[in-house]
Amino acid sequence: MLWRGEAILLRGGQKRIGVSLYRGVKIESAKTPAIGFYGGEPLLNFKLIKDCVDYVESRYKKYKVRYYITTNGSLLNGEIADWIMDHDFGISVSLDGPEEEHDRNRVYRNKKGTFRDVMENINKIINSGYKNIDSMPVFDWKSDLFKLEEFFNRTDVPPVSRATSVSRNGGSRYYEQFTMEDHQAFLDQLKRAKEHYFKEPYCQEKSERPSFFYRLFGESITNTFLMPKSLNYLQLLMPVTSACIPGSKLFVDVNGNFHACEKINYQLPFGNVNEGINFELIRKLRNDYLNHMDKCLNCRVSRRCSHCYLIFITNEGFLCSSEVCKDVEKAVKTELSESISIVEKNPNVLNKTNISKNIKKYCGD
């Protein structure tokens, strides 16, 4: 059965493909089903993507299903691009900036950079008039943030939907290649970029095309004040952190096992495609997680928490929040103080956002 309002994500590669179902309310609701494909590189198994879409369209003809794909863009050409556009996919391209930035990490097996091929494929899609495409750059301590800002303001480049740094979670050793001097130089650059953004007039205007700096700075200011967890009532089943209820979101791995999320490891399954959801395992997972959140009840910034399973999970189980969140209160207070100072000087940073407009619409000033 399809579930409304949530997503099915296919984890791509030649053989490694799984499915993540964000399980919402049943089909009778007013929400729209959404199916997403990502990886790895999902277009390495384009036939499976077509088979999945064909299955959904033949089995659930009366429902309008949305499709999404996250791709590195190297195979996004010819028949593949035409088919994806014909099915109105939302296309997110992992594009890290101009050629010298992108090709530091985005290379073929022969070490040749992928930038030129990706841009050629993107330009064909944009020139066709297709609008449902965006960029999702990833940066690190060697990235030139000002070059990224300039690049993503170009009209031949898809607008930025999200900008993130290379993750340090899950035992990643990526940052071992950098020095402490690299880190400090990046922090200095980040400070200059932030000051530059909030001095510029465009930071006060709501643009139909969000800039790279907006995703880095302007959006975070909005989230500081209008983050849903700060405004909503606490969940009774998950009163601390921003972790979802296991089962409200499903990741289905290549073996058909269900997991809480596609971002965490596979050590805590709670069912499979043959036997369905095991609610007793969900209960144990939730209780185990909450039992490790020993700092949360006394945390003075808990309503600002954005942590979830991803932050605490290890191959040996969950870490205690008292171990992970040692400096979280100090960091949140610093963030809030800086945000207040910025908004006092630039009030339109908040007033122009869709989140702010919706709050005023439904809740008043």
Stockholm file with secondary structure:
# STOCKHOLM 1.0

chainA/1-365         MLWRGEAILLRGGQKRIGVSLYRGVKIESAKTPAIGFYGGEPLLNFKLIKDCVDYVESRYKKYKVRYYITTNGSLLNGEIADWIMDHDFGISVSLDGPEEEHDRNRVYRNKKGTFRDVMENINKIINSGYKNIDSMPVFDWKSDLFKLEEFFNRTDVPPVSRATSVSRNGGSRYYEQFTMEDHQAFLDQLKRAKEHYFKEPYCQEKSERPSFFYRLFGESITNTFLMPKSLNYLQLLMPVTSACIPGSKLFVDVNGNFHACEKINYQLPFGNVNEGINFELIRKLRNDYLNHMDKCLNCRVSRRCSHCYLIFITNEGFLCSSEVCKDVEKAVKTELSESISIVEKNPNVLNKTNISKNIKKYCGD
#=GR chainA/1-365 SS CCCTTCEEEEECSSSCCCEEECCCSCTTSSCCCEEEEESSCGGGGHHHHHHHHHHHHHHCTTSCCEEEEEECSTTCCHHHHHHHHHTTCEEEECCCSSHHHHTTTCBCTTSCBCHHHHHHHHHHHHHTTCCCEEECCEECTTCCHHHHHHHHTSTTSCCBSCCEECCCCTTCCGGGGSCHHHHHHHHHHHHHHHHHHHHSGGGGSCCSSCCHHIIIIIHHHHHHHHCHHHHSCCCSSSCSSSCCCBTTBEEECTTSBEESCSSSCSSCCCEETTTEECHHHHHHHHHHHHHTCTTGGGCTTGGGCCCCHHHHEETTEECCHHHHCTTHHHHHHHHHHHHHHHHHHCTHHHHTSHHHHHHHHHHCC
#=GC SS_cons         CCCTTCEEEEECSSSCCCEEECCCSCTTSSCCCEEEEESSCGGGGHHHHHHHHHHHHHHCTTSCCEEEEEECSTTCCHHHHHHHHHTTCEEEECCCSSHHHHTTTCBCTTSCBCHHHHHHHHHHHHHTTCCCEEECCEECTTCCHHHHHHHHTSTTSCCBSCCEECCCCTTCCGGGGSCHHHHHHHHHHHHHHHHHHHHSGGGGSCCSSCCHHIIIIIHHHHHHHHCHHHHSCCCSSSCSSSCCCBTTBEEECTTSBEESCSSSCSSCCCEETTTEECHHHHHHHHHHHHHTCTTGGGCTTGGGCCCCHHHHEETTEECCHHHHCTTHHHHHHHHHHHHHHHHHHCTHHHHTSHHHHHHHHHHCC
//
